[in-house]
Amino acid sequence: MGCLVGSIAAMHRVLLLLAALAVGCSGISANYDYDTDADFSRLRQYSWHTRKDEGELTDIDRKRIREAAAAELGARGFAFNETAPDFRVAMHGGTKTRVRVTDSGYRYGPGPWWGGHGVDVYQYEEGTLILDVVDAKSNELIWRGTATGVVNPNATPEQKEKQIREAVTKMLANFPPK
């Protein structure tokens, strides 16, 4: 009987952990900031700003980001122009290991844990993608979008592409600022 109660308690903790992961860490959050003095109404054409350091992005992810951004910018009426852009878009990103602690307030099982607190600790990777809009004439940052979400190291290429599209869409929903 003790093994059965212990197994049920362990299974319950795993289910709580999965529920907390699904609710607390799922989805992508996006934020933005911009120069309130910048004239966004004059922006029509863009190009990519090449950087030596784009963080931990792979060539495949850079391609996915460019494609997603091109679709979003195109839908907003911006055209790609490598030679005479009004603004340049720079990208960078990376991951950070995070730790999440959940105190359920109770614990199942016989022994000294009965009625005590159940604390679960787990690690996950959080990814951040940043898109910067730089004025082509002044070379100054005029807008920055940031998207953050949980990175699944076992994601398929299709899942990675979908997550990048979602991140870029959420970020650029606020570009240009209204």
ABEGO torsion letter per residue (X at the ends): XAAAAAAAAAAAAAAAAAAAAAAAABEBBBBBBBBAABBAAABABBBBBBBABAEABBAAAAAAAAAAAAAAAAAAGBBBBAABBABBBBBBBBBBBBBBBBBAGBBBEBEAABGBBBBBBBBBBBBBBBBBBBBAAAGBBABBBBBBBBBBAABBAAAAAAAAAAAAAAAAAAOBBX
